[in-house]
Amino acid sequence: MYTQISINRRRTVYMFVVFFALIVAIGWALSYLYDNASILYIAVGIAVIQSWISYFFSDSIALSVSGAKEAPRDQFIELHRLVENLAITAGLPKPKVYVINDPSPNAFATGRDPKHSAVAATTGLLDILEKRELEGVIAHEMAHIGNRDILVMTVAVTLVGAIVLVSDMLTRSWFWSSRDDNDSRSAGIFAIIAIALAILAPLFAQLIQLAVSRKREYLADATGALMTRFPEGLAEALRKIEQYERPMRSANRATAHLFINEPFGVQESQSRSWLATIFSTHPPIPDRIKKLTEML
């Protein structure tokens, strides 16, 4: 566990470095296009500010994008009790508890550290799971908090979105800009750079998101099962989650890796190609269930 915590911290640093380099590279290309060095300085400022926002506010952004609302204790007393008991078991501060009004069963954890963390569950998850199954899911999310997965998972949301947005700005600027005929050679060089950045930036953004290794789900499953001492509860919960066909209303590619299962429904996962499976942020649920049953 401590090795995984160290790995996750290093991944977060790597993500910020790659993000900063990409934004500066795109800023340099735009400054060349418009022959204005101040654009590069603005790009550096954007990279610094966005990194700061990603570290301190990415959890709020993820919760907002997912439509999560803080769960009143009097209405969700059982959920609060489960979170409290598991926090005590794991030796962690109690995270804030949120609920997403969505019939699709799912859940996720977010935050930059255990002291600034939150757990969110959909109303669909609360409706279909029995207490021991729900406990298994919450334990899985608490494991993400204890393993320090949540920072690298949450920061990826805002960094990926920022890189794609700036890349799109670069592409549009290139198409709508014009250069003097006498500078056609330079324009041609820039065109190559612009196209390369426009193509590679989203790819790098995807690689950043995939830096959130699928191994973290296996580790959270195992840690959560040890926490509850009842692997069958999480295994049965995963079976029910997998069987639900409809996607979440707030399903989003940028936040999909946060959830205990991809929020796009069973139809998309069944039609997924072999290559798409390799690049998936989640391991197949049957494999996760198999590993859990081996713990019995």
N, C-alpha and C positions, 0 to 999 in steps of 0.2 A: 504493500500500500504506500509506504513512504517513498519507494522508488517511483511509483506512478505519480505521486504528488510532485516530485522533483521534475519528472518528465513534462508534466502539464505546465509547470511554471516556465520551463525552458521554451515550450511551444508557444506560450503567450508572448514571450520576448521575441521569438523568431517572427511571429505574425506581425508584430508592430514594426519590426525592421523591414520586412518585405513590403508592408503597406506603405511605409514612409518612402522607400526607394521607388515604388511604382508611381506614387503621386508626384514626386519630384521629377521623375523621368517624363511624365505626361506634361507637367508644368514647363519643363525645358522645351519640349516639342512645340507647345503653344507659344512660348516666348519667341522661339525662332520663327514661327509662322507669321506672327504679327510684329516681329522685330522690336520687341518690347521686353526688356529684362525684368521689369517690375512684375510681370506675370509669373516668373519663376519664384520671386519672393512671396507672392500671394499663394502659390502652390505649397511652398514650405509652411506658410502660416496655416493653410487649410489642413495640411498633414498633422501639424502639432495640435491644432484645436480638435480635429476629429479623433485623434488618438486619445486626447484627454476626455472627450465626451464618451468614447467607447469604453474607457476604463471605469468612469464614474457613473454613467447613465445608461449603459447598454442594457442593464436589467430592466429599467423602466421602459425602455424602447421595446424590448422583447415582449414584456407584459402587455403594453399598449397595442402592439401589432397583433397579438393573439387574442385581444378582446377580453383579457383577464380583469376581474374586479375583486377587490379585497373581500374575503368571505366573512360576513358577520358571525360572531361566535354563537349567538343564540339560534341562528338558522342552521349552522353547520357544526354543531357541538361535537358530533362523533368524529368528524374530520379533524377538528382541532385537537381532540384528545389523542387520536392516533399520532398526529405530528408531534405533540408534546411527549408522549411516551417513547417514541422512536428517537427523538432528540436526546432524551435522557439516556437511553440505551447506547446511543452512539457517542455520547459525551460532547454534544454540539449545542449551541444556542438554538432556541426554537426559531425557525424561519417564519416569515410572514406567510399567511395562507391565502391563496387566491382561488377563485372559481371562474371557469369559462362556461358561459351559457351555450352549450353545443351538445347535441345528442351523440356525437361521435366520441367513443371512449378513448381518452388519452390524458397524458399528464407530462409536466416537465418541471425542472428546477432551474433557477437562474440566480445571478448575483456575482459579486467579485470575490467574496470570501464568506466563511460561515457566519460572521457577524452581520453581513449585509446580503442575506439570501432570502429566497422566496420559493415556495412550492405552489404550483397551480394544477388543478384537476378540472376536467370537464364535468358538466352535470351528467352527461351520458355515462361517464366512468362511475360516478357515484350511484347511478341508478341500477347498473347491471351487475356490479361486483358485490359479493358477500364480504363481510368484515375482514376475514383472514386474507382474502384476495386483495382487497383495497390496502390492507396493511402491507402486503408484499410490494405493491406498486409504490406506496409512499416510502417504504424502506429503500427501494431502488433509487428513488429521487434523493433521499437523504444520503445515500451512498455517494451520489455524484457530488453533493456538497462536501462530505467528509474527504473524498478523494481529490478535491480541488479541481474537478472537471468543469465546474460551472463558469469559471472565469474564461477559460479558453473557448468554451462552447458559446458563451454569451457575447464575447468580444467579436467572434467571427461574424455575428449577425450584422453589426454596423460596419465593420471593415469591408466585408464583401459588398454590401450595398454601396458604400462610398466609392470603391474602385470601379464598379460597373457604371455608376453615374458619371464619374470623371472621364472614363473611357468613352462613354457616349457623347460627352461634350466635345472631346477631341475629334471624334469621327465627324460630328456635325460641323465643327469649325473647319475641318479640312474640305468638306464638300462645298461649303458656302464661301470659302475664302478664294481670293484670286491673287496671282503673282504677276509681276512684270514679265514680259516676254524675254527680256534680256537676262532674267534670272531663272530660266527654265531648268538649267542643270540643278541648281539648288532646290528648286521646287520639286524636281524629280526625286532628289535624295530625301527631302522631307516627306514626300508622298510615301516612300518606302518605309520610313520610320513611323509615320502616322498609322499606316496600315498594320505594321507589325505590332505597334502598341495597342491599337484598337482590337486586334485579334488576341494578343497574348494577355492583355490586362484581365479580361473576364476569365481566361483560363487560369491565370495565377490566382484570381479570386476564388475559383473553385478549388484549387489545390490548397489554399488557406483553409477553406471550409473542411476539406478532407483531412487536414492536419489533425482535426478532431477525430482520432482513430476510432474505428469500429470496436477495437478492443475495450474501449471505455465502457461499452454496453455490457460486455461479458463480465468485466470487473465489477460493475455496479450490480448486475444480477447476482453474482456470487457474494458480494459484500452485503447486499440487502437480505439474501437468504440466510446468511450467517447471523444477521442482526435479529431476524424474526425466529430463527431456528425452525423455519417451516418453508422449505423451497417449493413445496407443492402449491402453496398459496399464490406465489408469483407466477408459477408455471400455468396454473389454471387461469389466472388473470390475463396472461399473454394469449392463451387460446381464445378467450372471449374477445379480446381486442382485435386479434387477427381476423375473426369471423365477421366483423362489422364491415359492411360493404361501402357505405357512403363516406366521402371525405369530410374533413372538418370545413366549416364555412370560412374559417380564417386560415385555411391551409396556405402556406407560403414557403417558397423554396429557401428563402433566407433563414427562416426559423425552424425548418423541418428537422434539423439535426438535434434540436433541443429536446424533442418529445421522446417518450419511451418507445414509440413506434411512429414511422412516417405517417403524417396526417392526410394522406391522399387516397385512402380507401383501398379495398382489396382488389378492385378491378385493375388499377394501374400496376400494382405489384405483380399481379398474375401475368400481365402483358409485357412486363419489363424484359428487355433483352439481356443477354449474357453480359455485354459490355456495361450496360447501365447498372447491373447488379454489382459489378466490381466497384463502380464509382458511387455506390450507395453509401449514405452515412450510417445506415443501420444494418447489422447482420440479419440473416433470415430468422424469423421467429421460431420455426421448427428446430433450428440449431440451438437457439437459446433455451428452448424447452428441454431439449435432449441433455444439455449440460446441467440444467437444474435437476432433472430427474436422476442424473447420475450422482447427485449429492445426497439423495435419500438413503 
